[in-house]
Amino acid sequence: MRILCANVGSTSFKYQIIDMETTTSLVKGGVERIGNSPSAFTHAVPGKPSREGEIDAPTHTAAIAHAMDLITDTEVGCFEDLSQLDGVGFKTILARGYWRSARITEDVIDALETSTPLAPMHNPAYIASIRAFQELLPTTPLVAVFETWFHQTIPDYAAEFGVPRFWVEKHDIRRYGYHGASHRYISERVPQLLGQETAEGLRIISCHLGGSSSLCAIKDGESIDTSMGTSTQYGMIQSTRCGELDAFAVLYMIDTEGFSTDEIRRQLIEDSGLKGISGTSGDMRDVEAAIEAGNDDARLALDTYVYGVKKYIGAYIAALGGVDVIAFAGGIGEKSPITRAKICEGLEWCGIHLNAVKNAQLTGEVDLSADDSRAKILVVATNEELIVSRETARVLKECG
């Protein structure tokens, strides 16, 4: 079975086709800056010349059409015809009433639309992409693999926010958790890296750190708590999203500045987080460069980000009753030795000791633990596409 995994952002479309019998990648590519011409694209098939350049992609539909053309291109493609594709899996965020993976129907799309106020950056882009695939591949089955799925094992007391009961009963306001595909992959990959057959007995704190960041407490392979909440807005600060914020601060700004809910939502999504604090960028690489140039606001942004991660690690050590593994993943987790070092600094009291030399010289997946560290510190190259493709294949087999 050959599955295309679609990873959709508000201005991006990334794709990968995986042969599920061998779990090998047949093609990987993407289009960035959709709606902001020129849009950059990449496309790579093992053993064939790669393609990259710029196109005019005003919509996700145009970006997807371009990708499908490359997939069937005689020189750089992997298929003669798109009918060779068995299914498309979407790394969807949230759809009310759907907590596990589901074959996409009009009911699923309606649920995505209903949940758009909680996922305004993601759901419209996913709906547009689903519609594009329905048009381009009308007979190919589509599956939504929801990011909330992995966190359905969280205990009820860890999911509650203490809001009026009708908020929960009528609107399902509780902790959902996100980055489910990444945290699930980490829960499976860590035992492999440790030479264990299963995750039984392991207490893992999974740190998915990137443009969007979250932590997850994993016990015996299951999520028992996670930092994001009802939306991806909650938890630690993000690239441009605020993270945890006193609800009354929002009400105060609306009352005193006269902001509409749409404007306050835009500010908290686009102008906050690392970008809001540093005044420069939401990209950690830019923040680190600004620190080197003497920008104290950038220093504050990094310190705030690191402090947020540390607080969750401490909380999850308490929730797990200890920790066996700290796993770093995502663009920042895998590629920023400065951030990893700052996060681990001061955690020696609980047996977390980083090998500074290994941390600075990192390439690929590696154990960064010092010899005297009671907890393993691992870098994991997360593979959300594999999880999404595997779930898609499972759903299609169950549906017949």
Secondary structure, DSSP 4 states (H G I P E B T S, - for coil): -EEEEEEEETTEEEEEEEETTTTEEEEEEEE-STTSSSEEEEEE-TTS--EEEEE--SSHHHHHHHHHHHHT-TTT-S-SSGGG--EEEE----BTTB-S-EE--HHHHHHHHHTGGGSTTTHHHHHHHHHHHHHH-TTS-EEE--TTGGGGGS-HHHH-----HHHHHHH--S-----HHHHHHHHHHHHHHTT-SS-TT-EEEEEE-SSS-EEEEEETTEEEEES--SSTTSSS--SSS--S--HHHHHHHHHHH---HHHHHHHHHHS-HHHHHHSS-S-HHHHHHHHHTT-HHHHHHHHHHHHHHHHHHHHHHHHHTS-SEEEEEHHHHHH-HHHHHHHHTT-GGGT--B-HHHHHT--SSEE-B-TT-SSEEEE----HHHHHHHHHHHHHHHH-
